[in-house]
Amino acid sequence: MSDNAPTTTTSNASVLDLNLNVEAAKAELVVVEPEPTDELQAQANAQVDQLLAIDPTDEDARTAARQAVDSMGRDLQSRSATRSRMLQAPLKDISHGTEDGGEVAKSLSDLRIEVEKLDPSGLDTEAGWFTRAVGRIPGVGTPLKRYFMRYESSQTQIDAIVHSLENGRDQLKRDNVTLGDDQKQMRELTHLLADQIALAQALDAAVIEKLAVEITSDDPRRQFVEEDILFALRQRTLDLQQQLAVNQQGVLAIEIIIRNNRELIRGVDRAIDVTISALQVAVTVALALAHQKIVLDKIEAINTTTSAMIAGTAERLKTQGTAIHQQASSTMLDMDSLRQAFDDIDTALDEISRYRREALPTMAGTILELDELTAESEAAIENMERGRTATTRLDEGGSGSIDIGEITAKETE
């Protein structure tokens, strides 16, 4: 060791502290400074002066210096590692059930299945005769009735799914609060690590400057500074930089998880608000359309009946009207029949005239014969009356006698 080498005691090494002044650095946490600040540079220069003041022959002082370099930023690194281990718990909870996506994903899947089952777009309202016949069976009903029975039975399950989604959404919100706190603390440690690295780099630059200017190649302090101080300093700088990279990756990873959770929360809200509402609207529209279809079918049926009735009436009017006009446009009597009738009448009149002419002689003879017959009949009647008179007298006189000659004379007269 040269004579001009500075000497120091062990007590000087014991006060050497290469760690960052955390309290002072917290005020500069807004931005990670890529370059050492003036304050850090001044601190680095003072600490390098203390390192170079160590007697290379003082083993205790050299050990204390190495320990000071080795412990540089150790507390921040340990706190970062502890914070990373603490993050494992919520991250483990978040990643639990990643194979099926967790409770929220399962609830969303269940909701999708229920919505697909209740999708009214596949509802068949065109009931044929067989469907209508089966629908009259008690407990079966029409397709529309069966659909709404299924909807009512699924409503309880949908409510349970919605409740599960709400619980999952609330858990995601709580996870984000926890992750936000962890991210904030990790970010704070990241800034402190950056400042510690800046201090280490300032120490490195100050040592290099001292080696170039003040410590010659034959200075006994040079080997100590290069091998024990500078080498260890750069090792610690690398360790701190790696820890900084891990912290930065953790901050970014947590940010991604928080943002993804926000999107999941929005997705759950959409599933609860939009999907359920869309299902209710679809069911309401399906019910209205089904009722409209029933009314439309009834209207079409009554229109068909009315049209058939009107058509039938028109057909009958046409047929009867045509017949009436045909009858009105034709003669009332058939001319051939009428002509034949007149011929028959003329013939009959001729026959009557001929008969009358031919019957006159016959009628005259008949009259004479009738006169003779009536005369004979009248004589017979008178004879009968005279006989009756005589009989009456006999009955009345008792012992009186009847003059037969008188009666005969009267008859002769």
C-alpha positions as CSV (number, residue, x, y, z in Angstrom):
1,M,0.0,0.0,0.0
2,S,1.4,3.5,-0.9
3,D,2.1,6.1,1.6
4,N,-0.5,8.5,0.2
5,A,-3.2,5.9,0.5
6,P,-5.9,7.1,2.9
7,T,-6.3,5.3,6.1
8,T,-9.4,4.8,8.1
9,T,-10.6,2.9,11.0
10,T,-13.1,0.1,11.3
11,S,-15.6,2.7,12.7
12,N,-15.5,4.5,9.4
13,A,-16.6,1.3,7.6
14,S,-19.3,0.7,10.0
15,V,-21.1,3.9,9.1
16,L,-20.9,3.1,5.4
17,D,-24.4,2.7,4.0
18,L,-25.0,2.2,0.3
19,N,-28.8,1.8,0.6
20,L,-31.2,4.3,-0.8
21,N,-32.7,6.9,1.4
22,V,-36.3,5.5,1.0
23,E,-38.1,8.3,2.7
24,A,-36.4,10.9,0.6
25,A,-37.0,8.9,-2.6
26,K,-40.7,8.5,-2.0
27,A,-41.2,12.1,-3.0
28,E,-39.9,11.2,-6.5
29,L,-42.1,8.2,-7.2
30,V,-44.1,9.9,-10.0
31,V,-41.6,9.1,-12.7
32,V,-38.8,6.5,-12.8
33,E,-35.7,8.6,-13.5
34,P,-33.4,7.0,-16.0
35,E,-30.5,9.1,-14.7
36,P,-29.4,9.7,-11.1
37,T,-30.6,13.0,-9.6
38,D,-28.2,15.5,-8.2
39,E,-29.1,14.4,-4.7
40,L,-28.3,10.7,-5.6
41,Q,-25.1,11.8,-7.4
42,A,-24.0,13.7,-4.3
43,Q,-24.8,10.7,-2.1
44,A,-22.9,8.4,-4.5
45,N,-19.8,10.7,-4.4
46,A,-19.8,10.8,-0.6
47,Q,-20.1,7.0,-0.3
48,V,-17.3,6.4,-2.9
49,D,-15.1,8.7,-0.9
50,Q,-15.8,6.6,2.2
51,L,-15.0,3.4,0.2
52,L,-11.8,4.7,-1.0
53,A,-10.8,5.8,2.5
54,I,-10.8,2.2,3.6
55,D,-7.3,0.8,4.4
56,P,-6.8,-2.2,2.1
57,T,-4.9,-3.9,4.8
58,D,-7.7,-3.6,7.3
59,E,-9.6,-6.9,6.8
60,D,-12.4,-5.8,9.0
61,A,-12.9,-2.6,7.1
62,R,-12.7,-4.5,3.8
63,T,-15.3,-7.0,5.0
64,A,-17.6,-4.2,6.2
65,A,-17.2,-2.6,2.8
66,R,-18.1,-5.8,0.9
67,Q,-21.1,-6.3,3.2
68,A,-22.2,-2.8,2.6
69,V,-22.1,-3.4,-1.2
70,D,-23.8,-6.8,-0.8
71,S,-26.6,-5.4,1.3
72,M,-27.2,-2.5,-1.1
73,G,-30.9,-2.5,-2.0
74,R,-31.4,-5.9,-0.2
75,D,-34.3,-4.6,1.8
76,L,-36.1,-3.4,-1.3
77,Q,-35.4,-6.6,-3.1
78,S,-36.7,-8.6,-0.1
79,R,-39.8,-6.5,0.1
80,S,-40.5,-7.0,-3.6
81,A,-40.0,-10.7,-3.3
82,T,-42.4,-10.7,-0.3
83,R,-44.9,-8.7,-2.2
84,S,-44.7,-11.2,-5.1
85,R,-45.4,-14.0,-2.7
86,M,-48.3,-12.2,-1.3
87,L,-49.7,-11.7,-4.8
88,Q,-49.7,-15.5,-5.3
89,A,-52.8,-15.8,-3.0
90,P,-55.2,-13.6,-4.9
91,L,-53.8,-14.7,-8.2
92,K,-54.3,-18.3,-7.2
93,D,-57.8,-17.5,-6.2
94,I,-58.4,-15.8,-9.5
95,S,-56.9,-18.6,-11.5
96,H,-58.8,-21.3,-9.5
97,G,-60.8,-23.4,-11.9
98,T,-59.1,-22.1,-15.0
99,E,-59.9,-25.3,-16.8
100,D,-63.6,-24.4,-16.9
101,G,-63.2,-20.7,-16.5
102,G,-64.4,-20.5,-12.9
103,E,-67.8,-19.8,-11.5
104,V,-68.5,-16.8,-13.7
105,A,-67.7,-18.8,-16.9
106,K,-69.8,-21.7,-15.7
107,S,-72.7,-19.5,-14.9
108,L,-72.4,-17.7,-18.3
109,S,-72.3,-21.2,-20.0
110,D,-75.4,-22.3,-18.1
111,L,-77.2,-19.0,-19.0
112,R,-76.3,-19.6,-22.7
113,I,-77.7,-23.1,-22.5
114,E,-80.9,-21.9,-20.9
115,V,-81.4,-19.1,-23.3
116,E,-80.8,-21.4,-26.3
117,K,-83.4,-23.8,-24.8
118,L,-85.9,-21.0,-24.4
119,D,-85.1,-19.3,-27.7
120,P,-88.7,-18.8,-29.2
121,S,-87.4,-18.5,-32.7
122,G,-87.8,-22.3,-33.1
123,L,-91.3,-22.3,-31.7
124,D,-93.8,-23.9,-34.1
125,T,-97.1,-22.2,-34.0
126,E,-98.4,-23.9,-37.2
127,A,-100.3,-26.6,-35.4
128,G,-101.5,-29.3,-37.8
129,W,-104.5,-31.5,-37.2
130,F,-102.5,-34.1,-35.3
131,T,-100.9,-31.5,-33.1
132,R,-104.3,-29.9,-32.4
133,A,-105.7,-33.4,-31.6
134,V,-102.8,-34.2,-29.3
135,G,-103.0,-30.8,-27.7
136,R,-106.5,-31.6,-26.4
137,I,-105.1,-34.4,-24.3
138,P,-104.9,-33.3,-20.6
139,G,-101.3,-32.4,-19.6
140,V,-100.0,-32.2,-23.2
141,G,-101.4,-28.9,-24.6
142,T,-100.4,-27.0,-27.7
143,P,-96.7,-26.2,-28.6
144,L,-97.3,-22.6,-27.4
145,K,-98.6,-23.8,-24.1
146,R,-95.8,-26.3,-23.6
147,Y,-93.2,-23.6,-24.4
148,F,-94.5,-21.2,-21.8
149,M,-94.7,-24.0,-19.2
150,R,-91.1,-24.7,-20.0
151,Y,-90.3,-21.0,-19.7
152,E,-91.9,-20.8,-16.3
153,S,-90.1,-23.9,-15.0
154,S,-86.8,-22.5,-16.3
155,Q,-87.3,-19.1,-14.7
156,T,-86.2,-20.4,-11.2
157,Q,-83.0,-21.8,-12.7
158,I,-82.3,-18.6,-14.6
159,D,-82.8,-16.6,-11.4
160,A,-80.2,-18.9,-9.7
161,I,-77.8,-18.4,-12.6
162,V,-78.2,-14.6,-12.5
163,H,-77.6,-14.7,-8.7
164,S,-74.4,-16.7,-9.3
165,L,-73.3,-14.2,-12.0
166,E,-73.9,-11.3,-9.6
167,N,-71.8,-13.1,-6.9
168,G,-69.0,-13.7,-9.5
169,R,-69.2,-10.1,-10.6
170,D,-68.9,-8.9,-7.0
171,Q,-65.9,-11.2,-6.5
172,L,-64.2,-9.8,-9.6
173,K,-64.7,-6.3,-8.1
174,R,-63.2,-7.4,-4.8
175,D,-60.3,-9.0,-6.7
176,N,-59.7,-5.8,-8.5
177,V,-59.6,-3.8,-5.3
178,T,-57.0,-6.3,-3.9
179,L,-55.0,-6.3,-7.0
180,G,-55.1,-2.5,-7.2
181,D,-53.6,-2.3,-3.7
182,D,-51.0,-4.8,-4.6
183,Q,-50.2,-3.0,-7.8
184,K,-49.9,0.3,-6.0
185,Q,-47.4,-1.1,-3.5
186,M,-45.5,-3.0,-6.2
187,R,-45.3,0.2,-8.3
188,E,-44.0,2.0,-5.2
189,L,-41.3,-0.6,-4.8
190,T,-40.6,-0.4,-8.5
191,H,-39.8,3.3,-8.2
192,L,-37.7,2.7,-5.2
193,L,-35.8,-0.1,-7.0
194,A,-35.2,2.3,-9.9
195,D,-33.8,4.9,-7.6
196,Q,-31.6,2.3,-5.9
197,I,-30.3,1.2,-9.3
198,A,-29.7,4.8,-10.2
199,L,-27.7,5.2,-7.0
200,A,-25.8,2.0,-7.8
201,Q,-25.0,3.2,-11.3
202,A,-23.9,6.6,-9.8
203,L,-21.6,4.7,-7.5
204,D,-20.3,2.7,-10.4
205,A,-19.6,5.8,-12.4
206,A,-18.0,7.5,-9.4
207,V,-15.7,4.5,-8.8
208,I,-14.7,4.3,-12.4
209,E,-13.9,8.0,-12.3
210,K,-11.8,7.6,-9.2
211,L,-10.0,4.7,-10.7
212,A,-9.2,6.7,-13.8
213,V,-8.1,9.8,-12.0
214,E,-7.0,9.1,-8.4
215,I,-6.1,5.4,-8.1
216,T,-3.1,4.4,-10.2
217,S,-2.5,0.9,-11.4
218,D,0.2,0.4,-8.7
219,D,-2.1,1.7,-5.9
220,P,-2.8,-1.2,-3.5
221,R,-6.4,0.0,-3.2
222,R,-7.0,-0.7,-6.9
223,Q,-7.4,-4.4,-6.7
224,F,-9.6,-4.1,-3.6
225,V,-11.8,-1.5,-5.4
226,E,-12.0,-3.4,-8.6
227,E,-12.5,-7.0,-7.3
228,D,-14.2,-6.4,-4.0
229,I,-16.2,-3.2,-4.5
230,L,-16.8,-2.7,-8.2
231,F,-17.4,-6.3,-9.1
232,A,-19.8,-6.8,-6.2
233,L,-21.4,-3.4,-7.0
234,R,-22.2,-4.5,-10.5
235,Q,-23.5,-7.8,-9.3
236,R,-25.9,-6.1,-7.0
237,T,-26.9,-3.7,-9.9
238,L,-27.7,-6.7,-12.1
239,D,-29.7,-8.3,-9.3
240,L,-31.6,-5.1,-8.7
241,Q,-32.3,-4.6,-12.4
242,Q,-33.6,-8.1,-12.6
243,Q,-35.8,-7.5,-9.6
244,L,-37.0,-4.3,-11.2
245,A,-37.9,-6.1,-14.4
246,V,-39.8,-8.7,-12.4
247,N,-41.7,-5.9,-10.5
248,Q,-42.4,-4.1,-13.7
249,Q,-43.7,-7.3,-15.3
250,G,-45.8,-7.9,-12.2
251,V,-47.3,-4.3,-12.4
252,L,-48.1,-4.8,-16.1
253,A,-49.5,-8.3,-15.5
254,I,-51.7,-7.1,-12.6
255,E,-52.9,-4.2,-14.9
256,I,-53.9,-6.7,-17.5
257,I,-55.7,-8.8,-15.0
258,I,-57.5,-5.8,-13.6
259,R,-58.6,-4.6,-17.1
260,N,-59.7,-8.1,-18.0
261,N,-61.7,-8.3,-14.8
262,R,-63.3,-5.0,-15.7
263,E,-64.3,-6.4,-19.1
264,L,-65.6,-9.5,-17.4
265,I,-67.6,-7.4,-15.1
266,R,-69.0,-5.5,-18.0
267,G,-69.7,-8.8,-19.7
268,V,-71.6,-10.1,-16.7
269,D,-73.6,-6.9,-16.5
270,R,-74.4,-7.3,-20.2
271,A,-75.4,-10.9,-19.7
272,I,-77.7,-9.9,-16.8
273,D,-79.1,-6.7,-18.3
274,V,-79.1,-7.4,-22.0
275,T,-79.4,-11.1,-22.4
276,I,-82.1,-11.6,-19.8
277,S,-84.0,-8.6,-21.1
278,A,-83.5,-9.8,-24.7
279,L,-84.9,-13.2,-23.7
280,Q,-87.9,-11.5,-22.0
281,V,-88.5,-9.4,-25.0
282,A,-88.2,-12.4,-27.3
283,V,-90.7,-14.3,-25.2
284,T,-93.1,-11.4,-25.1
285,V,-92.9,-10.9,-28.8
286,A,-93.3,-14.6,-29.4
287,L,-96.4,-14.6,-27.2
288,A,-97.8,-11.6,-29.0
289,L,-97.0,-13.0,-32.4
290,A,-98.5,-16.4,-31.5
291,H,-101.7,-14.6,-30.4
292,Q,-101.7,-12.5,-33.5
293,K,-101.2,-15.7,-35.6
294,I,-104.2,-17.3,-33.9
295,V,-106.3,-14.2,-34.5
296,L,-105.1,-14.0,-38.1
297,D,-106.0,-17.6,-38.6
298,K,-109.5,-16.9,-37.3
299,I,-109.8,-13.8,-39.5
300,E,-108.7,-15.8,-42.5
301,A,-111.1,-18.6,-41.6
302,I,-114.1,-16.2,-41.2
303,N,-113.0,-14.4,-44.4
304,T,-112.9,-17.7,-46.2
305,T,-116.4,-18.5,-44.9
306,T,-117.7,-15.1,-45.8
307,S,-116.2,-15.2,-49.2
308,A,-117.7,-18.7,-49.8
309,M,-121.1,-17.4,-48.6
310,I,-120.9,-14.4,-50.8
311,A,-119.8,-16.5,-53.8
312,G,-122.6,-19.0,-53.2
313,T,-125.1,-16.2,-53.0
314,A,-123.8,-14.6,-56.1
315,E,-123.8,-18.0,-57.9
316,R,-127.4,-18.6,-56.9
317,L,-128.4,-15.0,-57.9
318,K,-126.6,-15.5,-61.3
319,T,-128.3,-18.9,-61.9
320,Q,-131.8,-17.7,-60.9
321,G,-131.4,-14.3,-62.6
322,T,-130.3,-16.0,-65.8
323,A,-133.2,-18.4,-65.6
324,I,-135.7,-15.5,-65.0
325,H,-134.4,-13.5,-67.8
326,Q,-134.4,-16.5,-70.1
327,Q,-138.0,-17.1,-69.1
328,A,-138.8,-13.5,-69.6
329,S,-137.3,-13.3,-73.0
330,S,-139.1,-16.4,-74.2
331,T,-142.9,-16.8,-75.0
332,M,-145.2,-18.1,-72.3
333,L,-146.7,-20.9,-74.4
334,D,-145.1,-23.2,-76.8
335,M,-146.2,-22.3,-80.3
336,D,-146.4,-25.8,-81.6
337,S,-148.5,-26.8,-78.6
338,L,-150.6,-23.7,-79.1
339,R,-151.0,-24.5,-82.8
340,Q,-151.9,-28.1,-82.0
341,A,-154.4,-26.9,-79.4
342,F,-156.2,-24.7,-81.9
343,D,-156.2,-27.5,-84.4
344,D,-157.7,-29.8,-81.8
345,I,-160.3,-27.2,-81.0
346,D,-161.3,-26.7,-84.6
347,T,-161.5,-30.5,-85.0
348,A,-163.6,-30.7,-81.9
349,L,-166.0,-28.0,-83.1
350,D,-166.3,-29.7,-86.5
351,E,-167.0,-33.0,-84.7
352,I,-169.6,-31.4,-82.5
353,S,-171.3,-29.8,-85.5
354,R,-171.3,-33.1,-87.3
355,Y,-172.6,-34.9,-84.2
356,R,-175.3,-32.5,-83.8
357,R,-176.4,-32.8,-87.3
358,E,-176.4,-36.5,-87.2
359,A,-178.1,-36.6,-83.8
360,L,-181.1,-34.6,-84.8
361,P,-183.1,-37.5,-86.4
362,T,-182.1,-39.8,-83.7
363,M,-183.1,-37.3,-81.1
364,A,-186.5,-36.9,-82.7
365,G,-187.1,-40.6,-82.7
366,T,-186.0,-40.8,-79.2
367,I,-188.3,-38.1,-78.2
368,L,-191.3,-39.9,-79.7
369,E,-190.3,-43.1,-78.0
370,L,-189.9,-41.3,-74.7
371,D,-193.4,-39.7,-75.2
372,E,-194.9,-43.2,-75.7
373,L,-193.0,-44.6,-72.7
374,T,-194.0,-41.7,-70.5
375,A,-197.6,-42.1,-71.6
376,E,-197.6,-45.7,-70.8
377,S,-195.9,-45.0,-67.5
378,E,-198.4,-42.3,-66.7
379,A,-201.3,-44.8,-67.4
380,A,-199.7,-47.4,-65.2
381,I,-199.4,-44.8,-62.4
382,E,-203.0,-43.8,-62.7
383,N,-204.0,-47.4,-62.7
384,M,-202.0,-47.9,-59.6
385,E,-203.6,-44.9,-57.9
386,R,-207.1,-46.2,-58.7
387,G,-206.3,-49.5,-57.3
388,R,-204.9,-47.9,-54.1
389,T,-208.1,-45.8,-53.8
390,A,-210.3,-48.9,-54.1
391,T,-208.3,-50.7,-51.5
392,T,-208.6,-47.8,-49.2
393,R,-212.4,-47.7,-49.5
394,L,-212.7,-51.4,-48.7
395,D,-210.6,-50.9,-45.7
396,E,-212.8,-48.0,-44.6
397,G,-216.3,-49.6,-45.4
398,G,-215.8,-53.0,-44.2
399,S,-219.1,-54.6,-45.6
400,G,-219.3,-52.4,-48.6
401,S,-218.8,-54.0,-52.0
402,I,-216.8,-52.7,-54.8
403,D,-218.2,-52.6,-58.2
404,I,-215.6,-54.2,-60.4
405,G,-217.4,-53.2,-63.5
406,E,-217.3,-49.6,-62.5
407,I,-213.6,-49.7,-61.9
408,T,-213.1,-51.5,-65.1
409,A,-215.2,-49.0,-66.9
410,K,-213.2,-46.2,-65.5
411,E,-210.0,-47.8,-66.5
412,T,-211.5,-48.2,-70.0
413,E,-212.3,-44.6,-70.1
